[in-house]
Amino acid sequence: PSSRRSSVLSAGDNEMQSLLREKQDLENIRNKLMKENNELLAKLQQSESTTEVSKKKIECLESDNKNIFDKLMEMEMRMKQMNSLQHPALTSKPSEGDDFQSEKRFTRSEMDKVIREKNLYKEKYLELQEDLSTRYVEVQQESPNNKKKFYEEAKEIKPDLTY
């Protein structure tokens, strides 16, 4: 019976030691979790304070931006006033006698188009002139009756200048 008692005690001892080790392990895990929890709380507090500081900086920057915008608008108004004082002709409406202000302005493309049309008409005019001189030479070489006929035809012909 005593060996049985010692074996039961020994088994109870082993079980007790195993439970104590398990308790120690659980306490270690709990301590690690508490440490991580504290670190996370510290980071959270730091983030909150950083966020608060950032919000204050944003408010200051927005205020500065509004002040700068107001100053810019004020300066633009002053500049317009100064320009109107220095160059009254630029701000006043053009008078009837002021040719420079009242003349029609053309764009580069409009001017190009007009010049191309002018060159086309000039080219056609020169072609007609050449045809006419060729025809005149032919008539000169022919009989006198044909000359009269040529002049009469020339009077009747009116060039078509619409293109």
DSSP file with accessible surface (Angstrom, degrees, kcal/mol):
  #  RESIDUE AA STRUCTURE BP1 BP2  ACC     N-H-->O    O-->H-N    N-H-->O    O-->H-N    TCO  KAPPA ALPHA  PHI   PSI    X-CA   Y-CA   Z-CA
    1    1 A P     >        0   0  142      0, 0.0     4,-2.0     0, 0.0     5,-0.1   0.000 360.0 360.0 360.0 -30.7    0.0    0.0    0.0
    2    2 A S  H  >  +     0   0   97      2,-0.2     4,-2.4     1,-0.2     5,-0.2   0.857 360.0  50.2 -73.7 -32.3    2.8    2.4    0.6
    3    3 A S  H  > S+     0   0   86      2,-0.2     4,-2.2     1,-0.2    -1,-0.2   0.868 110.5  51.3 -69.8 -31.2    4.2    1.9   -2.8
    4    4 A R  H  > S+     0   0  183      2,-0.2     4,-2.2     1,-0.2    -2,-0.2   0.897 109.8  49.1 -70.1 -38.7    0.8    2.6   -4.2
    5    5 A R  H  X S+     0   0  182     -4,-2.0     4,-2.8     1,-0.2    -2,-0.2   0.896 111.2  49.2 -66.3 -41.5    0.6    5.7   -2.2
    6    6 A S  H  X S+     0   0   68     -4,-2.4     4,-2.6     2,-0.2    -1,-0.2   0.872 110.8  50.2 -69.0 -33.3    4.0    6.9   -3.3
    7    7 A S  H  X S+     0   0   66     -4,-2.2     4,-2.4     2,-0.2    -2,-0.2   0.894 112.1  47.2 -71.9 -34.9    3.0    6.2   -6.9
    8    8 A V  H  X S+     0   0   95     -4,-2.2     4,-2.6     2,-0.2    -2,-0.2   0.920 114.8  47.3 -68.6 -41.8   -0.2    8.1   -6.5
    9    9 A L  H  X S+     0   0  111     -4,-2.8     4,-2.8     2,-0.2    -2,-0.2   0.897 112.2  49.6 -64.6 -41.2    1.7   10.9   -4.9
   10   10 A S  H  X S+     0   0   61     -4,-2.6     4,-2.6     2,-0.2    -2,-0.2   0.912 112.1  47.1 -65.0 -40.8    4.3   10.8   -7.6
   11   11 A A  H  X S+     0   0   54     -4,-2.4     4,-2.4     2,-0.2    -2,-0.2   0.912 113.7  48.6 -66.8 -40.1    1.6   10.9  -10.3
   12   12 A G  H  X S+     0   0   41     -4,-2.6     4,-2.5     2,-0.2    -2,-0.2   0.879 110.8  51.5 -65.6 -38.8   -0.1   13.8   -8.4
   13   13 A D  H  X S+     0   0   98     -4,-2.8     4,-2.8     2,-0.2     5,-0.2   0.920 110.4  48.0 -62.6 -46.0    3.3   15.6   -8.1
   14   14 A N  H  X S+     0   0   94     -4,-2.6     4,-2.3     2,-0.2    -2,-0.2   0.913 113.0  47.7 -61.1 -42.8    3.8   15.2  -11.9
   15   15 A E  H  X S+     0   0  127     -4,-2.4     4,-2.4     2,-0.2    -1,-0.2   0.909 112.1  50.3 -64.4 -41.0    0.4   16.5  -12.6
   16   16 A M  H  X S+     0   0  107     -4,-2.5     4,-2.5     2,-0.2    -2,-0.2   0.913 111.2  47.9 -64.4 -44.5    0.9   19.4  -10.2
   17   17 A Q  H  X S+     0   0   99     -4,-2.8     4,-2.6     2,-0.2    -1,-0.2   0.891 111.1  51.3 -64.1 -39.9    4.2   20.3  -11.8
   18   18 A S  H  X S+     0   0   52     -4,-2.3     4,-2.4    -5,-0.2    -2,-0.2   0.922 111.4  47.3 -63.4 -41.9    2.6   20.1  -15.3
   19   19 A L  H  X S+     0   0   90     -4,-2.4     4,-2.6     2,-0.2    -2,-0.2   0.896 111.3  51.4 -66.2 -37.7   -0.2   22.4  -14.1
   20   20 A L  H  X S+     0   0  102     -4,-2.5     4,-2.6     2,-0.2    -2,-0.2   0.908 110.8  48.2 -66.3 -40.9    2.3   24.8  -12.6
   21   21 A R  H  X S+     0   0  150     -4,-2.6     4,-2.7     2,-0.2    -2,-0.2   0.922 112.1  48.9 -63.4 -42.7    4.3   24.9  -15.8
   22   22 A E  H  X S+     0   0  109     -4,-2.4     4,-2.5     2,-0.2    -2,-0.2   0.913 111.1  50.2 -63.3 -40.1    1.2   25.5  -17.8
   23   23 A K  H  X S+     0   0  119     -4,-2.6     4,-2.3     2,-0.2    -2,-0.2   0.921 111.0  49.5 -63.6 -42.1    0.2   28.3  -15.4
   24   24 A Q  H  X S+     0   0   99     -4,-2.6     4,-2.3     2,-0.2    -2,-0.2   0.919 111.1  49.6 -63.3 -43.3    3.7   29.8  -15.8
   25   25 A D  H  X S+     0   0   95     -4,-2.7     4,-2.5     1,-0.2    -1,-0.2   0.918 110.8  49.5 -61.8 -44.0    3.4   29.7  -19.6
   26   26 A L  H  X S+     0   0  103     -4,-2.5     4,-2.7     1,-0.2    -1,-0.2   0.890 110.3  50.7 -63.3 -38.9    0.0   31.3  -19.5
   27   27 A E  H  X S+     0   0   67     -4,-2.3     4,-2.7     2,-0.2    -1,-0.2   0.904 110.1  50.2 -65.5 -40.0    1.3   34.1  -17.3
   28   28 A N  H  X S+     0   0   70     -4,-2.3     4,-2.5     2,-0.2    -2,-0.2   0.927 112.1  47.0 -62.5 -44.8    4.3   34.7  -19.7
   29   29 A I  H  X S+     0   0   90     -4,-2.5     4,-2.7     2,-0.2    -2,-0.2   0.923 112.0  50.9 -62.4 -43.5    1.8   34.8  -22.6
   30   30 A R  H  X S+     0   0  145     -4,-2.7     4,-2.6     1,-0.2    -2,-0.2   0.919 110.4  49.3 -59.6 -43.7   -0.4   37.2  -20.7
   31   31 A N  H  X S+     0   0   87     -4,-2.7     4,-2.4     2,-0.2    -1,-0.2   0.911 111.4  48.8 -62.6 -43.3    2.6   39.4  -19.8
   32   32 A K  H  X S+     0   0  141     -4,-2.5     4,-2.6     1,-0.2    -2,-0.2   0.921 112.6  48.3 -62.3 -43.6    3.7   39.5  -23.5
   33   33 A L  H  X S+     0   0  103     -4,-2.7     4,-2.6     1,-0.2    -2,-0.2   0.895 111.2  50.0 -64.1 -39.6    0.1   40.4  -24.6
   34   34 A M  H  X S+     0   0   88     -4,-2.6     4,-2.6    -5,-0.2    -1,-0.2   0.909 110.7  50.3 -64.2 -40.1   -0.1   43.1  -21.9
   35   35 A K  H  X S+     0   0  134     -4,-2.4     4,-2.4     2,-0.2    -2,-0.2   0.938 112.6  45.7 -64.2 -45.7    3.2   44.5  -23.1
   36   36 A E  H  X S+     0   0  108     -4,-2.6     4,-2.7     2,-0.2    -2,-0.2   0.899 111.9  52.8 -63.6 -40.0    2.1   44.5  -26.8
   37   37 A N  H  X S+     0   0   79     -4,-2.6     4,-2.5     1,-0.2    -2,-0.2   0.926 110.0  47.8 -60.5 -44.8   -1.2   46.1  -25.7
   38   38 A N  H  X S+     0   0   94     -4,-2.6     4,-2.3     2,-0.2    -2,-0.2   0.897 111.7  50.1 -64.2 -40.7    0.6   48.9  -23.9
   39   39 A E  H  X S+     0   0  102     -4,-2.4     4,-2.4     2,-0.2    -2,-0.2   0.919 111.4  48.5 -63.5 -42.8    2.9   49.5  -26.9
   40   40 A L  H  X S+     0   0  108     -4,-2.7     4,-2.5     2,-0.2    -2,-0.2   0.896 110.7  50.7 -65.3 -39.5   -0.2   49.7  -29.2
   41   41 A L  H  X S+     0   0   82     -4,-2.5     4,-2.5     2,-0.2    -1,-0.2   0.907 109.9  50.5 -63.4 -39.5   -1.9   52.1  -26.8
   42   42 A A  H  X S+     0   0   53     -4,-2.3     4,-2.4     2,-0.2    -2,-0.2   0.922 111.5  47.9 -64.2 -42.3    1.2   54.3  -26.8
   43   43 A K  H  X S+     0   0  130     -4,-2.4     4,-2.8     2,-0.2    -2,-0.2   0.899 110.7  52.2 -64.4 -39.6    1.3   54.3  -30.6
   44   44 A L  H  X S+     0   0   91     -4,-2.5     4,-2.6     2,-0.2    -2,-0.2   0.928 110.2  47.4 -62.1 -45.1   -2.4   55.1  -30.7
   45   45 A Q  H  X S+     0   0  132     -4,-2.5     4,-2.4     2,-0.2    -2,-0.2   0.909 112.4  49.9 -62.7 -40.8   -1.9   58.1  -28.4
   46   46 A Q  H  X S+     0   0  126     -4,-2.4     4,-2.7     2,-0.2    -2,-0.2   0.924 111.3  49.1 -64.6 -42.0    1.1   59.2  -30.4
   47   47 A S  H  X S+     0   0   66     -4,-2.8     4,-2.9     2,-0.2    -2,-0.2   0.910 110.6  50.6 -63.1 -42.4   -1.0   59.0  -33.6
   48   48 A E  H  X S+     0   0  115     -4,-2.6     4,-2.3     2,-0.2    -1,-0.2   0.917 111.9  46.7 -62.8 -41.3   -3.8   60.9  -32.1
   49   49 A S  H  X S+     0   0   66     -4,-2.4     4,-2.5     2,-0.2    -2,-0.2   0.911 112.9  49.6 -69.0 -37.9   -1.4   63.7  -31.0
   50   50 A T  H  X S+     0   0   75     -4,-2.7     4,-2.8     2,-0.2    -2,-0.2   0.913 110.9  50.5 -64.3 -40.8    0.2   63.7  -34.4
   51   51 A T  H  X S+     0   0   71     -4,-2.9     4,-2.6     2,-0.2    -2,-0.2   0.916 110.3  49.4 -62.6 -42.2   -3.3   63.9  -36.0
   52   52 A E  H  X S+     0   0   99     -4,-2.3     4,-2.1     2,-0.2    -2,-0.2   0.924 111.9  47.9 -63.4 -44.0   -4.2   66.8  -33.7
   53   53 A V  H  X S+     0   0   75     -4,-2.5     4,-2.4     1,-0.2    -2,-0.2   0.920 111.8  50.7 -62.9 -41.7   -1.0   68.7  -34.6
   54   54 A S  H  X S+     0   0   54     -4,-2.8     4,-2.6     1,-0.2    -2,-0.2   0.904 108.2  52.2 -63.5 -40.7   -1.6   68.0  -38.3
   55   55 A K  H  X S+     0   0  117     -4,-2.6     4,-2.4     1,-0.2    -1,-0.2   0.914 109.9  48.9 -61.1 -41.9   -5.2   69.4  -38.0
   56   56 A K  H  X S+     0   0  122     -4,-2.1     4,-2.3     2,-0.2    -2,-0.2   0.905 111.1  49.9 -64.8 -40.7   -3.8   72.6  -36.4
   57   57 A K  H  X S+     0   0  136     -4,-2.4     4,-2.8     2,-0.2    -2,-0.2   0.917 110.1  51.0 -63.6 -41.3   -1.2   72.9  -39.1
   58   58 A I  H  X S+     0   0   90     -4,-2.6     4,-2.8     2,-0.2     5,-0.2   0.924 109.3  50.3 -62.0 -43.6   -3.9   72.5  -41.8
   59   59 A E  H  X S+     0   0  128     -4,-2.4     4,-2.2     1,-0.2    -1,-0.2   0.924 111.9  48.0 -60.7 -42.3   -6.1   75.2  -40.2
   60   60 A C  H  X S+     0   0   77     -4,-2.3     4,-2.8     2,-0.2    -2,-0.2   0.920 112.4  48.7 -63.9 -43.8   -3.1   77.5  -40.1
   61   61 A L  H  X S+     0   0  114     -4,-2.8     4,-2.9     2,-0.2    -2,-0.2   0.902 110.8  50.2 -64.8 -39.9   -2.2   76.8  -43.8
   62   62 A E  H  X S+     0   0  127     -4,-2.8     4,-2.4     2,-0.2    -1,-0.2   0.912 111.8  48.3 -64.0 -40.5   -5.8   77.4  -44.8
   63   63 A S  H  X S+     0   0   61     -4,-2.2     4,-2.4    -5,-0.2    -2,-0.2   0.935 113.0  47.4 -64.5 -45.2   -5.9   80.6  -43.0
   64   64 A D  H  X S+     0   0   83     -4,-2.8     4,-2.8     2,-0.2    -2,-0.2   0.907 110.8  52.7 -61.1 -42.5   -2.6   81.7  -44.6
   65   65 A N  H  X S+     0   0  110     -4,-2.9     4,-2.6     1,-0.2    -2,-0.2   0.922 109.6  48.3 -61.0 -43.0   -3.9   80.6  -48.0
   66   66 A K  H  X S+     0   0  124     -4,-2.4     4,-2.6     1,-0.2    -1,-0.2   0.929 112.1  49.4 -64.3 -42.5   -7.0   82.8  -47.6
   67   67 A N  H  X S+     0   0   77     -4,-2.4     4,-2.4     2,-0.2    -2,-0.2   0.916 111.9  48.0 -62.8 -42.7   -4.9   85.7  -46.5
   68   68 A I  H  X S+     0   0  111     -4,-2.8     4,-2.7     2,-0.2    -2,-0.2   0.917 111.4  50.6 -64.5 -42.4   -2.6   85.4  -49.4
   69   69 A F  H  X S+     0   0  115     -4,-2.6     4,-2.5     2,-0.2    -2,-0.2   0.927 110.5  49.4 -61.4 -43.6   -5.5   85.1  -51.8
   70   70 A D  H  X S+     0   0   70     -4,-2.6     4,-2.3     1,-0.2    -2,-0.2   0.921 112.0  48.1 -61.7 -42.8   -7.1   88.2  -50.3
   71   71 A K  H  X S+     0   0  139     -4,-2.4     4,-2.8     2,-0.2    -2,-0.2   0.904 110.4  52.5 -64.1 -40.1   -3.8   90.1  -50.7
   72   72 A L  H  X S+     0   0   82     -4,-2.7     4,-2.5     2,-0.2    -2,-0.2   0.930 109.7  47.8 -61.5 -44.9   -3.4   88.9  -54.3
   73   73 A M  H  X S+     0   0   81     -4,-2.5     4,-2.2     1,-0.2    -1,-0.2   0.914 112.2  50.1 -62.9 -40.7   -6.9   90.1  -55.2
   74   74 A E  H  X S+     0   0   98     -4,-2.3     4,-2.4     1,-0.2    -2,-0.2   0.924 111.0  48.7 -63.6 -43.2   -6.2   93.5  -53.6
   75   75 A M  H  X S+     0   0  121     -4,-2.8     4,-2.7     1,-0.2    -2,-0.2   0.885 109.2  52.7 -65.6 -38.4   -2.9   93.7  -55.5
   76   76 A E  H  X S+     0   0   79     -4,-2.5     4,-2.6     2,-0.2    -1,-0.2   0.909 109.4  49.4 -63.3 -40.4   -4.6   92.9  -58.8
   77   77 A M  H  X S+     0   0  103     -4,-2.2     4,-2.3     2,-0.2    -2,-0.2   0.926 112.0  47.9 -63.8 -43.4   -7.2   95.6  -58.1
   78   78 A R  H  X S+     0   0  130     -4,-2.4     4,-2.9     2,-0.2    -2,-0.2   0.908 110.8  51.9 -62.1 -41.4   -4.4   98.1  -57.4
   79   79 A M  H  X S+     0   0  111     -4,-2.7     4,-2.9     2,-0.2     5,-0.2   0.920 109.2  49.5 -63.2 -41.7   -2.5   97.0  -60.5
   80   80 A K  H  X S+     0   0  131     -4,-2.6     4,-2.3     2,-0.2    -1,-0.2   0.919 112.0  48.8 -62.4 -41.1   -5.6   97.6  -62.7
   81   81 A Q  H  X S+     0   0  114     -4,-2.3     4,-1.8     2,-0.2    -2,-0.2   0.930 112.8  47.2 -64.2 -43.2   -6.1  101.0  -61.1
   82   82 A M  H  X S+     0   0  109     -4,-2.9     4,-2.6     1,-0.2     5,-0.2   0.907 111.9  50.1 -66.0 -41.2   -2.4  101.9  -61.8
   83   83 A N  H  X S+     0   0   73     -4,-2.9     4,-2.9     1,-0.2    -1,-0.2   0.896 109.5  51.2 -63.9 -39.0   -2.6  100.6  -65.4
   84   84 A S  H  < S+     0   0   42     -4,-2.3    -1,-0.2    -5,-0.2    -2,-0.2   0.852 112.6  46.7 -68.0 -31.2   -5.7  102.6  -66.0
   85   85 A L  H  < S+     0   0  141     -4,-1.8    -2,-0.2    -5,-0.2    -1,-0.2   0.886 117.9  41.3 -74.6 -38.5   -4.0  105.7  -64.6
   86   86 A Q  H  < S+     0   0  126     -4,-2.6    -2,-0.2     1,-0.2    -3,-0.2   0.869 129.3  26.5 -76.8 -38.3   -0.8  105.1  -66.6
   87   87 A H    >X  +     0   0   93     -4,-2.9     3,-1.1    -5,-0.2     4,-0.9  -0.626  63.7 164.5-126.7  74.1   -2.5  104.1  -69.9
   88   88 A P  H 3> S+     0   0   79      0, 0.0     4,-2.1     0, 0.0     3,-0.3   0.813  74.2  64.8 -64.1 -25.1   -5.9  105.7  -70.1
   89   89 A A  H 34 S+     0   0   58      1,-0.2    -5,-0.1     2,-0.2    -2,-0.0   0.829  98.5  54.4 -67.2 -29.4   -6.2  104.9  -73.8
   90   90 A L  H <4 S+     0   0  126     -3,-1.1    -1,-0.2    -7,-0.2    -6,-0.1   0.828 115.3  37.1 -74.2 -30.0   -6.2  101.2  -73.1
   91   91 A T  H  < S+     0   0   90     -4,-0.9    -2,-0.2    -3,-0.3    -1,-0.2   0.722 102.7  82.3 -95.4 -23.0   -9.1  101.3  -70.7
   92   92 A S  S  < S-     0   0   68     -4,-2.1     3,-0.1     1,-0.1     0, 0.0  -0.429  90.2 -98.6 -80.8 160.5  -11.2  103.9  -72.4
   93   93 A K        -     0   0  189      1,-0.1    -1,-0.1    -2,-0.1    -2,-0.1  -0.493  49.3 -96.4 -74.4 144.8  -13.5  103.1  -75.3
   94   94 A P        -     0   0   72      0, 0.0     2,-0.1     0, 0.0    -1,-0.1  -0.359  38.0-133.0 -65.6 138.1  -12.1  103.9  -78.7
   95   95 A S    >   -     0   0   73      1,-0.1     3,-0.9    -3,-0.1     7,-0.1  -0.408  23.1-107.7 -83.7 168.3  -13.1  107.3  -80.1
   96   96 A E  T 3  S+     0   0  194      1,-0.3    -1,-0.1    -2,-0.1     6,-0.1   0.856 118.8  49.7 -67.6 -31.9  -14.3  107.7  -83.6
   97   97 A G  T 3  S+     0   0   64      1,-0.1     2,-1.3     2,-0.0    -1,-0.3   0.584  84.3  98.7 -83.6  -8.1  -11.1  109.5  -84.7
   98   98 A D    <>  +     0   0   56     -3,-0.9     4,-1.6     1,-0.2     5,-0.1  -0.638  48.3 177.8 -85.7  92.8   -8.8  106.8  -83.2
   99   99 A D  H  > S+     0   0  120     -2,-1.3     4,-1.5     1,-0.2    -1,-0.2   0.866  74.4  57.0 -65.5 -38.4   -8.0  104.7  -86.3
  100  100 A F  H  4 S+     0   0  123      1,-0.2    -1,-0.2     2,-0.2     3,-0.2   0.918 111.5  41.3 -62.7 -42.2   -5.6  102.3  -84.5
  101  101 A Q  H  4 S+     0   0   71      1,-0.2    -1,-0.2    -6,-0.1    -2,-0.2   0.846 119.0  44.3 -74.1 -33.7   -8.2  101.2  -82.0
  102  102 A S  H  < S+     0   0   72     -4,-1.6    -1,-0.2    -7,-0.1    -2,-0.2   0.577  85.4 109.9 -92.2  -9.9  -11.1  101.0  -84.4
  103  103 A E  S  < S-     0   0  102     -4,-1.5     2,-0.2    -3,-0.2    -3,-0.0  -0.354  76.8-102.6 -69.9 151.2   -9.5   99.2  -87.3
  104  104 A K        -     0   0  147      1,-0.0     2,-0.4    -2,-0.0    -1,-0.1  -0.495  32.9-145.3 -73.4 137.0  -10.5   95.6  -88.0
  105  105 A R        -     0   0  140     -2,-0.2     2,-0.4    -3,-0.1    -1,-0.0  -0.820  11.5-158.7-103.7 142.7   -8.0   93.0  -86.9
  106  106 A F        -     0   0  118     -2,-0.4     2,-0.1     4,-0.0     0, 0.0  -0.916  14.7-123.9-119.7 149.6   -7.4   89.8  -88.8
  107  107 A T     >  -     0   0   75     -2,-0.4     4,-2.2     1,-0.1     5,-0.2  -0.414  31.3-108.0 -82.6 166.0   -6.0   86.4  -87.7
  108  108 A R  H  > S+     0   0  204      1,-0.2     4,-2.5     2,-0.2     5,-0.2   0.902 119.9  51.6 -61.3 -41.7   -3.1   84.9  -89.5
  109  109 A S  H  > S+     0   0   81      1,-0.2     4,-2.2     2,-0.2    -1,-0.2   0.892 108.7  51.1 -66.0 -37.8   -5.2   82.2  -91.1
  110  110 A E  H  > S+     0   0   84      2,-0.2     4,-2.3     1,-0.2    -1,-0.2   0.923 110.9  48.3 -64.5 -42.3   -7.6   84.8  -92.5
  111  111 A M  H  X S+     0   0   85     -4,-2.2     4,-2.5     1,-0.2    -2,-0.2   0.908 109.9  52.4 -64.0 -40.8   -4.8   86.8  -93.9
  112  112 A D  H  X S+     0   0   75     -4,-2.5     4,-2.6     1,-0.2    -1,-0.2   0.925 109.5  49.7 -59.8 -44.0   -3.3   83.6  -95.5
  113  113 A K  H  X S+     0   0  118     -4,-2.2     4,-2.4     2,-0.2    -2,-0.2   0.932 111.2  48.3 -61.8 -45.8   -6.7   82.9  -97.1
  114  114 A V  H  X S+     0   0   82     -4,-2.3     4,-2.5     1,-0.2    -1,-0.2   0.927 112.2  49.0 -63.1 -42.3   -7.0   86.4  -98.5
  115  115 A I  H  X S+     0   0   80     -4,-2.5     4,-2.6     1,-0.2    -1,-0.2   0.914 110.1  51.2 -66.2 -40.8   -3.5   86.3  -99.9
  116  116 A R  H  X S+     0   0  157     -4,-2.6     4,-2.3    -5,-0.2    -1,-0.2   0.927 111.2  48.2 -61.5 -43.8   -4.1   82.9 -101.6
  117  117 A E  H  X S+     0   0   88     -4,-2.4     4,-2.6     2,-0.2     5,-0.2   0.923 111.1  50.9 -61.6 -43.2   -7.3   84.2 -103.2
  118  118 A K  H  X S+     0   0  113     -4,-2.5     4,-2.5     1,-0.2    -2,-0.2   0.933 110.7  48.6 -60.6 -43.8   -5.4   87.3 -104.4
  119  119 A N  H  X S+     0   0   78     -4,-2.6     4,-2.5     1,-0.2    -1,-0.2   0.893 110.3  51.8 -65.2 -37.5   -2.7   85.2 -105.9
  120  120 A L  H  X S+     0   0   75     -4,-2.3     4,-2.5     2,-0.2    -2,-0.2   0.939 111.5  46.1 -63.6 -47.2   -5.2   82.9 -107.6
  121  121 A Y  H  X S+     0   0   97     -4,-2.6     4,-2.5     1,-0.2    -2,-0.2   0.904 112.4  51.1 -62.4 -39.7   -7.0   85.9 -109.2
  122  122 A K  H  X S+     0   0  118     -4,-2.5     4,-2.6    -5,-0.2    -1,-0.2   0.923 109.5  50.3 -64.1 -42.4   -3.7   87.4 -110.3
  123  123 A E  H  X S+     0   0  110     -4,-2.5     4,-2.3     1,-0.2    -2,-0.2   0.932 112.1  47.0 -61.8 -44.1   -2.7   84.1 -111.9
  124  124 A K  H  X S+     0   0   56     -4,-2.5     4,-2.5     1,-0.2    -1,-0.2   0.893 110.9  52.8 -65.8 -38.2   -6.0   83.9 -113.8
  125  125 A Y  H  X S+     0   0  137     -4,-2.5     4,-2.6     2,-0.2    -2,-0.2   0.933 109.4  48.3 -61.4 -45.4   -5.6   87.5 -114.9
  126  126 A L  H  X S+     0   0   90     -4,-2.6     4,-2.5     2,-0.2    -2,-0.2   0.891 110.7  51.6 -65.0 -37.5   -2.2   86.8 -116.3
  127  127 A E  H  X S+     0   0   98     -4,-2.3     4,-2.7     2,-0.2    -1,-0.2   0.932 111.3  47.3 -63.2 -43.7   -3.4   83.7 -118.1
  128  128 A L  H  X S+     0   0   78     -4,-2.5     4,-2.7     2,-0.2    -2,-0.2   0.902 111.1  51.5 -63.8 -40.4   -6.2   85.8 -119.6
  129  129 A Q  H  X S+     0   0   94     -4,-2.6     4,-2.6     2,-0.2    -2,-0.2   0.921 111.2  47.7 -62.6 -41.8   -3.8   88.5 -120.6
  130  130 A E  H  X S+     0   0  126     -4,-2.5     4,-2.6     2,-0.2    -2,-0.2   0.922 112.1  49.2 -66.1 -43.8   -1.5   85.9 -122.3
  131  131 A D  H  X S+     0   0  100     -4,-2.7     4,-2.6     1,-0.2    -1,-0.2   0.913 111.9  49.8 -60.6 -42.0   -4.5   84.4 -124.1
  132  132 A L  H  X S+     0   0   99     -4,-2.7     4,-2.6     2,-0.2    -2,-0.2   0.920 111.1  47.3 -64.4 -44.6   -5.6   87.8 -125.3
  133  133 A S  H  X S+     0   0   65     -4,-2.6     4,-2.4     2,-0.2    -1,-0.2   0.903 112.4  50.5 -66.5 -36.4   -2.1   88.8 -126.5
  134  134 A T  H  X S+     0   0   65     -4,-2.6     4,-2.2     2,-0.2    -2,-0.2   0.940 112.4  46.6 -64.2 -44.9   -1.8   85.4 -128.3
  135  135 A R  H  X S+     0   0   86     -4,-2.6     4,-2.4     1,-0.2    -2,-0.2   0.900 110.6  53.4 -64.4 -37.8   -5.2   85.9 -129.9
  136  136 A Y  H  X S+     0   0   96     -4,-2.6     4,-2.5     1,-0.2    -1,-0.2   0.919 107.9  49.8 -64.3 -42.9   -4.2   89.5 -130.9
  137  137 A V  H  X S+     0   0   75     -4,-2.4     4,-1.7     1,-0.2    -1,-0.2   0.916 110.6  50.7 -62.3 -41.6   -1.1   88.3 -132.6
  138  138 A E  H  X S+     0   0   87     -4,-2.2     4,-1.0     1,-0.2    -2,-0.2   0.919 110.9  48.2 -61.9 -42.5   -3.1   85.7 -134.5
  139  139 A V  H >< S+     0   0    1     -4,-2.4     3,-0.5     1,-0.2    -1,-0.2   0.894 107.4  56.0 -66.7 -38.2   -5.6   88.4 -135.6
  140  140 A Q  H 3< S+     0   0   72     -4,-2.5    -1,-0.2     1,-0.3    -2,-0.2   0.857 107.5  49.8 -61.6 -35.2   -2.8   90.7 -136.7
  141  141 A Q  H 3< S+     0   0  154     -4,-1.7    -1,-0.3    -5,-0.2    -2,-0.2   0.696 106.0  69.5 -78.3 -19.2   -1.5   88.0 -138.9
  142  142 A E  S << S-     0   0   88     -4,-1.0     5,-0.0    -3,-0.5    -3,-0.0  -0.189  99.9 -62.3 -87.6-172.0   -4.9   87.4 -140.5
  143  143 A S    >>  -     0   0   54      1,-0.1     4,-1.0    -2,-0.1     3,-0.6  -0.207  45.6-109.1 -73.6 161.3   -6.9   89.6 -142.8
  144  144 A P  H 3> S+     0   0   93      0, 0.0     4,-1.4     0, 0.0     3,-0.2   0.804 116.2  59.9 -62.3 -29.1   -8.2   93.1 -141.9
  145  145 A N  H 3> S+     0   0  122      1,-0.2     4,-1.8     2,-0.2     5,-0.1   0.888 101.6  53.2 -67.3 -36.3  -11.8   91.8 -141.8
  146  146 A N  H <> S+     0   0   56     -3,-0.6     4,-2.6     1,-0.2    -1,-0.2   0.806 101.6  61.3 -68.2 -28.3  -10.9   89.4 -139.1
  147  147 A K  H  X S+     0   0   63     -4,-1.0     4,-2.3     2,-0.2    -1,-0.2   0.932 104.6  46.8 -63.4 -45.0   -9.4   92.3 -137.1
  148  148 A K  H  X S+     0   0  143     -4,-1.4     4,-2.2     1,-0.2    -1,-0.2   0.921 112.3  50.6 -62.3 -42.2  -12.8   94.0 -136.9
  149  149 A K  H  X S+     0   0  118     -4,-1.8     4,-2.4     1,-0.2    -2,-0.2   0.914 108.8  52.5 -62.0 -40.8  -14.4   90.8 -136.0
  150  150 A F  H  X S+     0   0   14     -4,-2.6     4,-2.6     1,-0.2    -2,-0.2   0.930 109.3  48.3 -61.2 -45.9  -11.9   90.3 -133.2
  151  151 A Y  H  X S+     0   0  104     -4,-2.3     4,-1.8     1,-0.2    -1,-0.2   0.893 111.2  50.3 -65.0 -37.0  -12.5   93.7 -131.7
  152  152 A E  H  X S+     0   0  117     -4,-2.2     4,-1.6     2,-0.2    -1,-0.2   0.919 111.9  47.7 -67.3 -39.6  -16.2   93.2 -131.8
  153  153 A E  H  X S+     0   0   63     -4,-2.4     4,-2.1     1,-0.2    -2,-0.2   0.899 109.2  54.3 -65.0 -40.1  -15.8   89.9 -130.0
  154  154 A A  H  < S+     0   0   44     -4,-2.6    -1,-0.2     1,-0.2    -2,-0.2   0.872 107.2  50.4 -64.4 -35.2  -13.5   91.4 -127.5
  155  155 A K  H  < S+     0   0  175     -4,-1.8    -1,-0.2     1,-0.2    -2,-0.2   0.867 112.4  47.3 -69.5 -35.4  -16.1   94.1 -126.6
  156  156 A E  H  < S+     0   0  153     -4,-1.6     2,-0.4    -5,-0.1    -2,-0.2   0.810  94.5  87.2 -75.2 -30.8  -18.8   91.4 -126.2
  157  157 A I     <  -     0   0  115     -4,-2.1    -4,-0.0    -5,-0.1     0, 0.0  -0.572  55.7-174.3 -77.2 124.9  -16.7   89.1 -124.0
  158  158 A K        -     0   0  179     -2,-0.4    -3,-0.1     0, 0.0    -2,-0.0  -0.983  28.3-120.6-117.4 120.1  -16.9   90.0 -120.3
  159  159 A P        -     0   0   83      0, 0.0     2,-0.9     0, 0.0    -2,-0.0  -0.327  17.8-126.1 -64.1 141.6  -14.5   87.9 -118.2
  160  160 A D        +     0   0  109      1,-0.1     0, 0.0     2,-0.0     0, 0.0  -0.791  32.1 174.4 -87.1 104.5  -16.1   85.8 -115.5
  161  161 A L        +     0   0  113     -2,-0.9     2,-0.6     2,-0.0    -1,-0.1   0.312  44.1 104.8 -96.9   8.2  -14.3   86.8 -112.3
  162  162 A T              0   0  106      0, 0.0    -2,-0.0     0, 0.0     0, 0.0  -0.800 360.0 360.0 -92.2 123.3  -16.4   84.8 -109.9
  163  163 A Y              0   0  121     -2,-0.6    -2,-0.0     0, 0.0   -42,-0.0  -0.940 360.0 360.0-127.3 360.0  -14.5   81.7 -108.7
